[in-house]
Amino acid sequence: MDLLSKLNNIIESLPYLFSEGWLTLALIVLLTLDLCYSNGNKRMLYVLAIITVIVDIIYLAFFAIPSFDQLMMFTIVNTSWSIKLKILVDFCALLLFYQLWARHPKSQHEKGEGEWIVLALGMLIGGHVLIIANDFVLAILAMELISLPSYLLTAFKNNKIGTEAAIKYFIFGAISTAITIYGASLMYGLTGGVDLQSAATFADQNSVLFMLAVIFIVIGFLFKLGAFPMHVWVPDVYQSAPIEAVAFFSTMPKVASTIFLYRFFYFSEVCNNPYISYFLLLAALFSMFIGNLSALYQKGMRRLMGYSSIAGAGFILIGIVNINDMSSYALYYFLWAYVIGNFAIFYFIGEVEDQTGDDRLESIKGIGWTNASLIWGPAIVVSAISLIGLPPAAGFTGKLLIFSSLWDLYMSNSEIYYAIVMVLGLLNTAISIAYYIKIPFNIYHRKEKGNITFNPYITPLIFILGLSLFILFIIPSIIL
């Protein structure tokens, strides 16, 4: 392809990047407004950020045009599935900005409000780019665009604990990125290309060097998923970062990393190599067992949710192993249920911390017996049930689809280890009941009576999120 053809390909690809261009423009405008009105109340910036994301969702839902061609010289893909996933990460950002707006009173000016918006929008742009990335260079850049603001947000409280957690987060992030870059360089040396399709053309996918390249590439994205063996940072970051940041960390990067990994395995067909499948399934099992067993002993809700996030990454990895259409639908539905359930719980934890000053389970004993709790109480119960994977909540359908895709893989390959992983996954679902149930159990503790006054802007949204999980269980076709 000559230079003119390359330039034409790039120009023709630009309309497919309207969403990312819009978010970048909004980031620049909001940053400028923040600098121009440095001494004023910044609450209006949150409103503008919310409007920005809503406009992007409307564009993606009704006006974005999918393409089945590789764009920008095979650098990006913009299929209908990519568009749907970009709507999901936009939804994560929308919930984040609403939480920031609701938790900052009109009369209160807090330092760093403008930085919140700029860093969060930067992470969102990184999530968009990672979802559409079709080569390792762009994917690594997108991953760093997500990671660098995450380190800053972790230390945003400017205290010793947050700074220590941010340093640990940064060190693990740097190590995982270095490993991924090394894996990508190995892949380039073997295949002569950095796009995902190049891996499928390599003749000897069973060679040790090729398998090492794949595993090294995957390692960096396991870091963003919070999966074994790159999970060590999760509990400390969840404990120390601002609650709004934790809710965002637990959802948006997971969605973007999941989609890139799935696309990598789909195009490269590396999962046909049994050793790669062994690696993914072992990472999934270790993630589930480490997360669930550690969560059993937690007395604080933040660390409990941190370890549950590690376990959730294990279920995501199970869905990634199978690269057929059924698995893609399973992952998409599971991620929606996961995002909604996580945000509902973190909204709740944030309100509890504002009222009691800590996140211990003991601090929520008996708070569900007030009239106000009739709105948020059942929603939290449904969210906890959804994260467990029980009916009548969307999490049940999500895990059912994940296990069904694994069963389909077992039936088509007759490999016993797929059945073993499914049984152990079901066992982990049973284990998770023991700690998720602590949240509703303490809320409706009969021997104690508590009272927490929730933010009037947060309470309705918790109810809507809980109701959404129930509706998605009844009518899953809404998002599928």
Salt bridges, closest charged atoms under 4 A:
GLU20 OE2 - LYS86 NZ 3.14
GLU20 OE2 - HIS128 ND1 2.93
ASP34 OD1 - LYS42 NZ 2.42
ASP56 OD2 - HIS128 NE2 3.72
ASP90 OD1 - HIS128 NE2 2.77
GLU110 OE1 - HIS104 NE2 3.24
GLU113 OE1 - HIS109 ND1 3.58
ASP236 OD2 - LYS168 NZ 2.35
ASP236 OD1 - ARG303 NH1 3.27
GLU244 OE2 - ARG103 NE 2.79
GLU351 OE2 - ARG103 NH1 3.59
GLU353 OE2 - ARG302 NE 2.57
ASP354 OD2 - ARG103 NH1 2.86
ASP358 OD2 - ARG360 NH2 3.41
GLU362 OE1 - ARG360 NH1 3.20
GLU448 OE2 - LYS365 NZ 3.90
